[in-house]
Amino acid sequence: MPQILPMESSSPSEDQELPDAPTRETGEPDDNGASSNSDHDMDVEENETLSAKQGISVKLEDLFDNDDDDNDDDDNDDDDNDDEYSSSNAANGNAHVKMEMKSSPPPVTAAVAEKFTDLGVMLAFYQRLFPFRLLFLWLNHSVKPSNDFAHREFAFTLHNDAYLRFQSFPTDEALRKQVLQLNPSRFEIGAVYTANPRDRKTLRGSSAFRPKSKELVFDIDLTDYDEIRTCCEKTKICLKCWQFVTMAVKVVDSALREDFGFENIMWVYSGRRGAHAWISDRKARELDDARRKALIGYLEVIKGGSQSGKKVNIRRPMHPHLARSLDILKDHFQQDILEDQDPWVTKEKSEVLLSLLPDKALNDALRKKWDSAPNRSSSSKWADIDTLAKAGVSSTLDSKALLEAKKDIILEYTYPRLDVEVGKKQGHLLKTPFAVHPGTGRVCVPIDPKKLDRFDPLGIPTVTELLGEIDEWDFANKKDGEEETDSKKLQDYEKTSLKPYVKFFQAHVAHVLKDERGVKREREERDAMEF
């Protein structure tokens, strides 16, 4: 049986009154874990960055021109040398950071319901498996506690649907203690503010409390593909339509690295039907809302709703980003779209394809051929376009226009469809990595881009499966009358199928910390050279 550990205090009951706990009416998290500033949080809306408030237009080429100009005094706590923290954690500024999660105290047996939303199941997960220390290091960018974490907003969704915003914590231990006390069904990460979020009501002036930084984030949700995916709809997914997410991750990740120079990018499975990107580079975290909007605009190609007709209208010659994306996507188009999705197999869907082609005479010839062969496959229909074009069915056909139209069609059916609102504002909340999705019970694990084609969202373990794996390991490895010694004792996550995902997160956090130390040294050297 899954086991939970004794707590110092119990979870609040549904009748218990909690501070700052309005029930959600507006701005509640969507199923994919994204929340935006809502009407009941007008104090945040009123304190958006001045550039966004004044409608400043930002050119893409100017996006990072002033990266080195923002040396706010608020960074002082984070700019201290790491070797001042602890001799056990650092030496001469080059510490090996021990990031393993703390081992759980000896558990006591307790019956837990199989349902993954059960309070006991969630409490056992937080106690035994959630990587609080790694989360702290990732968000704090240093082993030494700083305002990057202490001024960070967290939001909790409780099991009675109360929604607590503007929670903040000085350390990972304080966060862990609060999570174990509240035992939320999920929690989300927000921006780093200019002051402690808990003190926001005591501050005066719009500039006293405003978002200062936040990871650049992107959200990919399969419901945005419902008009072109044929295998599933709404909350349902399968391996066929998951390929839309795979294609999107490849294109966006490539653009972020090659066009913008970002390095610390982590993709996280949303737990059901999507993925989130978290970019932790300092220059990404410090982008204001106007620059975030400009960057998202750079990546946005699919525009218009399901009734808007042609959704790809791009200039020629094709931008290098789009040319690279097309090269990534063309093989996916043949297999994942034409073969697996078969989007134009019906007469109605065939008309959608014809509406995207530029020549009426060619369209009439194609329609006649397809009417004579009902249920002709999409792959065959795609081949028919070139066959009839070369046969000379249209004397007015512009071969160049036809080629460009076909490229646009490939992009329309394969290019990422981003939830653009998620990444536009620093104050936007997004579900934490390693959360448990309340609808599926699956853990929101990181996705290794190098293994992207092998990622199976339906194979991600649920919280109840993970707790069961701990019990199975303990039973299989416990010897009669012999207690496990500290030297042999494994952390609970190491006994489960969650282990490779925690290890991947650990390696990512190490890279973030290493880069952050380099940025600090670079700034210190530059400042030392100034007169």
BELBEL-V304533 format. One record per backbone hydrogen bond with DSSP energy under -0.5 kcal/mol. CO is the residue of the C=O (numbers start at 1). NH is the residue of the N-H. Records with the same first field share a line. If there is no record, write none. Layout:
CO = NH ; NH
This chain:
2 = 110
4 = 108
13 = 16
18 = 21
20 = 165
22 = 163
26 = 25
30 = 33
33 = 431
34 = 30
35 = 429
38 = 41
39 = 42
41 = 44 ; 45
42 = 46
44 = 47
45 = 48
49 = 53
50 = 54
51 = 56
52 = 55
57 = 59
59 = 62
60 = 63
62 = 65
64 = 67
66 = 69
67 = 70
69 = 71
70 = 72
72 = 75
73 = 76
75 = 78 ; 79
76 = 80
81 = 84
82 = 85 ; 86
86 = 89 ; 90
91 = 94
95 = 97
96 = 98
97 = 99
108 = 4
115 = 118
118 = 122
119 = 123
120 = 124
121 = 125
122 = 126
123 = 127
124 = 128
125 = 129 ; 130
130 = 132
131 = 135
132 = 136
133 = 137
134 = 138
135 = 139
136 = 140
137 = 141
146 = 149 ; 150
147 = 151
149 = 152 ; 169
151 = 193
153 = 190
154 = 167
155 = 188
156 = 158 ; 164
157 = 185 ; 186
158 = 161
161 = 24
162 = 158 ; 164
163 = 165
164 = 156
167 = 154
171 = 175
172 = 176
173 = 177
174 = 178
175 = 179
176 = 180
177 = 181
178 = 182
179 = 183
181 = 12
186 = 157
187 = 432
188 = 155
189 = 430
191 = 153 ; 193
192 = 212 ; 213
196 = 199
197 = 200
199 = 202
200 = 203
205 = 208 ; 209
210 = 194
213 = 192
216 = 279
218 = 277
219 = 221 ; 419
220 = 275
221 = 224
222 = 225
223 = 226
225 = 228 ; 229
233 = 236
238 = 242
239 = 243
240 = 243
241 = 244 ; 245
242 = 245 ; 246
243 = 247
244 = 248
245 = 249
246 = 250
247 = 251
248 = 252
249 = 253
250 = 254
251 = 255
252 = 256
253 = 257
254 = 258
255 = 259 ; 260
256 = 262
257 = 261
263 = 265
264 = 280
266 = 278
267 = 447
268 = 276
273 = 222
274 = 270
275 = 220
276 = 268
277 = 218
278 = 266 ; 280
279 = 216
281 = 284 ; 285
282 = 286
284 = 287
285 = 214
288 = 292
289 = 293
290 = 294
291 = 295
292 = 296
293 = 297
294 = 298
295 = 299
296 = 300
299 = 301
301 = 303
305 = 308
311 = 303 ; 313
319 = 323
320 = 324
321 = 325
322 = 326
323 = 327
324 = 328
325 = 329
326 = 330
329 = 333
330 = 334
331 = 335
332 = 336 ; 337
333 = 337 ; 338
334 = 339
335 = 340
336 = 341
337 = 341 ; 342
338 = 379
342 = 345
346 = 350
347 = 351
348 = 352
349 = 353
350 = 354
351 = 355
352 = 356
353 = 356
354 = 357
359 = 363
360 = 364
361 = 365
362 = 366
363 = 367
364 = 368
365 = 369
366 = 370
367 = 371
368 = 372
370 = 373
373 = 376
377 = 381
378 = 382
379 = 383
380 = 384
381 = 385
382 = 386
383 = 387
384 = 388
385 = 389
386 = 390
387 = 391
388 = 393
389 = 392
394 = 397
397 = 399
398 = 402
399 = 403
400 = 404
401 = 405
402 = 406
403 = 407
404 = 408
405 = 409
406 = 410
407 = 411
408 = 412
409 = 413
410 = 414
411 = 414 ; 415
416 = 418
417 = 221
418 = 420
419 = 422 ; 423
420 = 423 ; 424
421 = 424
425 = 428
429 = 35
430 = 189
432 = 435
435 = 437 ; 444
437 = 441
441 = 463
442 = 437
443 = 445
444 = 434
445 = 269
446 = 448
447 = 267 ; 449
448 = 451
449 = 452
451 = 454
452 = 455
455 = 457
456 = 459
457 = 460
461 = 443
462 = 466
463 = 467
464 = 468
465 = 469
466 = 470
467 = 471
468 = 472
469 = 473
470 = 474
471 = 475
472 = 476
473 = 477
474 = 478
477 = 479
479 = 482
481 = 483
485 = 488 ; 489
491 = 494
492 = 495
493 = 496 ; 499
496 = 499
498 = 501 ; 502
499 = 503
500 = 504
501 = 505
502 = 506
503 = 507
504 = 508
505 = 509
506 = 510
507 = 511
508 = 512
509 = 513
510 = 514
511 = 515
512 = 516
513 = 517
514 = 518
515 = 519
516 = 520
517 = 521
518 = 522
519 = 523
520 = 524
521 = 525
522 = 526
523 = 527
524 = 528
525 = 529
527 = 530
